[in-house]
């Protein structure tokens, strides 16, 4: 019995000591309510007072307040302050926490966060919708900057009349703006802005960014004697419209320049799409067609105009859509014939010469039909509205002349006699035709809805070769007409077609 008593006593003694050894005795600390600080999801310490930290941040960021003209600076967006009850009494000073924060994340100030989304771009799993974020301290700065940007593409007079509902009604001919709007989705919300972001304080800087895509100084050019606005623009890969936007002191491309004058050469990169929709009524010349007749009693080379062509006149009504000043779609509404055109009739000799030489003919169409001089080219469409001319657009050469307003399926004509060397479908050109005129010149007709001629076929000037359409990379129904010297895209170079008319 004695041994059992000793063992029992020993067990009881161990049971009394074990809790002390394992730390299961009564807590030696009292739990306290503190603030746990997390930066980017990681713990950086505990503090006694949230308010004390916020006041310390605001006090130490005096320079930021002076820079932006604000009354208060706030904690970073990725800083979380969590109130919790804990036994951990290892408390950091607000100074220590502040120093940890400032080396990792930017502090914030109160302002407006503006998001601009591209509504033209479709969202997909592989590609996110393009968007950008702009920060301003005052919402009015953004609104005024948008207004300035719109005025870069719409004349101030027209814009003010539209906004104030003071547009004149069209009595005979004229233009009336039906709608002006921004195509992009823009959201504005109030919130805290990180001070390491670009924050716009005035409308001048933001207007410049919205127009050029940068606030950096645009390149300059000193005018030389003989320079014209169109020459300067083309030689520096910008359009005359871009030149005029970057240099608002000039009224149009015919404005006079002087030797030594400094101009701006900014390439426009609008940060949103300004859409203008117009109702337009005007008179246009109706080009006459040319009919060639062959007289077998006359030698090849003989040519006589037996009926001189006379242009007609139409009164045309259109709906015109522009995006950032560029015409992207023209929809015909009505065409009233004021005067019918008179067809020009040319009689050419068809009699073969007796010297046995080359007759210079191919399927009845003489090489002499192709005349590469101004005024001798046939107009390629049934209407004359040039929606976009030859030249640079935002640094990229537009190598043709866009003609619009004739309507879907309207006739497209060969500008000169020649042989069809391309008649096919391609991603950019859509349905298109290329004609070799056998004198070093080629013409191209793109975005057609249909083609009536095939490769190897000889065509006459004025012959219908296709229908106007919107195939390929086209924003609206139109003809992309181009004149090339040399084979297009194979050593040749594009010319401004309008210099031939």
ChimeraX attribute file (.defattr): number of C-alpha atoms within 10 A of each C-alpha:
attribute: neighborCount
match mode: 1-to-1
recipient: residues
	/A:1	5
	/A:2	6
	/A:3	7
	/A:4	9
	/A:5	9
	/A:6	10
	/A:7	11
	/A:8	10
	/A:9	10
	/A:10	11
	/A:11	10
	/A:12	10
	/A:13	11
	/A:14	10
	/A:15	10
	/A:16	10
	/A:17	10
	/A:18	12
	/A:19	12
	/A:20	11
	/A:21	9
	/A:22	8
	/A:23	9
	/A:24	9
	/A:25	10
	/A:26	8
	/A:27	9
	/A:28	6
	/A:29	10
	/A:30	9
	/A:31	12
	/A:32	13
	/A:33	15
	/A:34	21
	/A:35	20
	/A:36	21
	/A:37	20
	/A:38	17
	/A:39	19
	/A:40	13
	/A:41	10
	/A:42	10
	/A:43	13
	/A:44	15
	/A:45	18
	/A:46	25
	/A:47	22
	/A:48	18
	/A:49	16
	/A:50	18
	/A:51	9
	/A:52	13
	/A:53	19
	/A:54	16
	/A:55	15
	/A:56	16
	/A:57	23
	/A:58	18
	/A:59	13
	/A:60	13
	/A:61	14
	/A:62	14
	/A:63	10
	/A:64	18
	/A:65	16
	/A:66	10
	/A:67	8
	/A:68	14
	/A:69	11
	/A:70	14
	/A:71	12
	/A:72	17
	/A:73	25
	/A:74	20
	/A:75	23
	/A:76	21
	/A:77	16
	/A:78	13
	/A:79	18
	/A:80	17
	/A:81	19
	/A:82	12
	/A:83	16
	/A:84	12
	/A:85	11
	/A:86	15
	/A:87	13
	/A:88	13
	/A:89	15
	/A:90	8
	/A:91	13
	/A:92	14
	/A:93	14
	/A:94	21
	/A:95	13
	/A:96	12
	/A:97	18
	/A:98	16
	/A:99	11
	/A:100	14
	/A:101	19
	/A:102	13
	/A:103	8
	/A:104	11
	/A:105	18
	/A:106	19
	/A:107	23
	/A:108	20
	/A:109	22
	/A:110	19
	/A:111	19
	/A:112	20
	/A:113	19
	/A:114	18
	/A:115	16
	/A:116	17
	/A:117	19
	/A:118	17
	/A:119	16
	/A:120	11
	/A:121	11
	/A:122	10
	/A:123	11
	/A:124	8
	/A:125	5
	/A:126	5
	/A:127	9
	/A:128	10
	/A:129	13
	/A:130	13
	/A:131	14
	/A:132	12
	/A:133	13
	/A:134	17
	/A:135	24
	/A:136	22
	/A:137	23
	/A:138	16
	/A:139	17
	/A:140	12
	/A:141	19
	/A:142	24
	/A:143	12
	/A:144	16
	/A:145	21
	/A:146	20
	/A:147	14
	/A:148	20
	/A:149	24
	/A:150	25
	/A:151	17
	/A:152	21
	/A:153	21
	/A:154	20
	/A:155	12
	/A:156	13
	/A:157	10
	/A:158	16
	/A:159	20
	/A:160	14
	/A:161	15
	/A:162	17
	/A:163	11
	/A:164	9
	/A:165	9
	/A:166	11
	/A:167	17
	/A:168	11
	/A:169	10
	/A:170	12
	/A:171	7
	/A:172	9
	/A:173	13
	/A:174	14
	/A:175	19
	/A:176	18
	/A:177	19
	/A:178	14
	/A:179	13
	/A:180	19
	/A:181	12
	/A:182	15
	/A:183	15
	/A:184	18
	/A:185	12
	/A:186	16
	/A:187	11
	/A:188	15
	/A:189	11
	/A:190	15
	/A:191	15
	/A:192	20
	/A:193	24
	/A:194	21
	/A:195	18
	/A:196	10
	/A:197	11
	/A:198	12
	/A:199	18
	/A:200	19
	/A:201	17
	/A:202	16
	/A:203	20
	/A:204	14
	/A:205	15
	/A:206	26
	/A:207	25
	/A:208	20
	/A:209	20
	/A:210	21
	/A:211	26
	/A:212	19
	/A:213	15
	/A:214	17
	/A:215	14
	/A:216	10
	/A:217	9
	/A:218	13
	/A:219	10
	/A:220	11
	/A:221	13
	/A:222	14
	/A:223	17
	/A:224	14
	/A:225	11
	/A:226	9
	/A:227	14
	/A:228	16
	/A:229	22
	/A:230	18
	/A:231	15
	/A:232	20
	/A:233	21
	/A:234	18
	/A:235	12
	/A:236	16
	/A:237	20
	/A:238	24
	/A:239	28
	/A:240	20
	/A:241	21
	/A:242	25
	/A:243	25
	/A:244	22
	/A:245	22
	/A:246	21
	/A:247	14
	/A:248	12
	/A:249	10
	/A:250	15
	/A:251	11
	/A:252	14
	/A:253	15
	/A:254	10
	/A:255	11
	/A:256	11
	/A:257	17
	/A:258	13
	/A:259	11
	/A:260	11
	/A:261	11
	/A:262	13
	/A:263	20
	/A:264	18
	/A:265	21
	/A:266	24
	/A:267	22
	/A:268	24
	/A:269	16
	/A:270	17
	/A:271	19
	/A:272	22
	/A:273	19
	/A:274	23
	/A:275	23
	/A:276	23
	/A:277	19
	/A:278	18
	/A:279	18
	/A:280	19
	/A:281	21
	/A:282	14
	/A:283	17
	/A:284	18
	/A:285	16
	/A:286	22
	/A:287	22
	/A:288	20
	/A:289	21
	/A:290	20
	/A:291	17
	/A:292	19
	/A:293	15
	/A:294	18
	/A:295	15
	/A:296	12
	/A:297	11
	/A:298	16
	/A:299	17
	/A:300	20
	/A:301	18
	/A:302	14
	/A:303	18
	/A:304	12
	/A:305	14
	/A:306	11
	/A:307	14
	/A:308	12
	/A:309	18
	/A:310	16
	/A:311	16
	/A:312	17
	/A:313	17
	/A:314	19
	/A:315	18
	/A:316	20
	/A:317	21
	/A:318	19
	/A:319	20
	/A:320	22
	/A:321	21
	/A:322	20
	/A:323	19
	/A:324	21
	/A:325	18
	/A:326	16
	/A:327	20
	/A:328	20
	/A:329	20
	/A:330	24
	/A:331	19
	/A:332	18
	/A:333	15
	/A:334	13
	/A:335	17
	/A:336	11
	/A:337	15
	/A:338	14
	/A:339	14
	/A:340	15
	/A:341	18
	/A:342	17
	/A:343	17
	/A:344	17
	/A:345	17
	/A:346	17
	/A:347	17
	/A:348	24
	/A:349	18
	/A:350	21
	/A:351	16
	/A:352	18
	/A:353	13
	/A:354	8
	/A:355	7
	/A:356	7
	/A:357	8
	/A:358	8
	/A:359	17
	/A:360	13
	/A:361	15
	/A:362	11
	/A:363	8
	/A:364	12
	/A:365	21
	/A:366	19
	/A:367	17
	/A:368	16
	/A:369	19
	/A:370	21
	/A:371	15
	/A:372	14
	/A:373	10
	/A:374	11
	/A:375	12
	/A:376	14
	/A:377	19
	/A:378	20
	/A:379	23
	/A:380	25
	/A:381	26
	/A:382	20
	/A:383	23
	/A:384	16
	/A:385	16
	/A:386	18
	/A:387	20
	/A:388	17
	/A:389	19
	/A:390	21
	/A:391	23
	/A:392	20
	/A:393	20
	/A:394	16
	/A:395	17
	/A:396	11
	/A:397	15
	/A:398	19
	/A:399	20
	/A:400	25
	/A:401	23
	/A:402	22
	/A:403	23
	/A:404	29
	/A:405	28
	/A:406	25
	/A:407	18
	/A:408	18
	/A:409	16
	/A:410	19
	/A:411	19
	/A:412	27
	/A:413	22
	/A:414	26
	/A:415	27
	/A:416	26
	/A:417	25
	/A:418	28
	/A:419	22
	/A:420	23
	/A:421	17
	/A:422	16
	/A:423	21
	/A:424	16
	/A:425	18
	/A:426	14
	/A:427	10
	/A:428	13
	/A:429	20
	/A:430	21
	/A:431	24
	/A:432	25
	/A:433	27
	/A:434	26
	/A:435	27
	/A:436	24
	/A:437	22
	/A:438	13
	/A:439	14
	/A:440	12
	/A:441	23
	/A:442	25
	/A:443	26
	/A:444	23
	/A:445	31
	/A:446	32
	/A:447	28
	/A:448	29
	/A:449	21
	/A:450	20
	/A:451	19
	/A:452	11
	/A:453	18
	/A:454	16
	/A:455	14
	/A:456	14
	/A:457	12
	/A:458	19
	/A:459	23
	/A:460	22
	/A:461	22
	/A:462	22
	/A:463	20
	/A:464	19
	/A:465	22
	/A:466	24
	/A:467	24
	/A:468	29
	/A:469	26
	/A:470	20
	/A:471	24
	/A:472	18
	/A:473	13
	/A:474	18
	/A:475	11
	/A:476	19
	/A:477	25
	/A:478	34
	/A:479	31
	/A:480	27
	/A:481	27
	/A:482	23
	/A:483	24
	/A:484	22
	/A:485	15
	/A:486	17
	/A:487	18
	/A:488	18
	/A:489	9
	/A:490	7
	/A:491	8
	/A:492	14
	/A:493	14
	/A:494	21
	/A:495	18
	/A:496	17
	/A:497	19
	/A:498	15
	/A:499	9
	/A:500	15
	/A:501	11
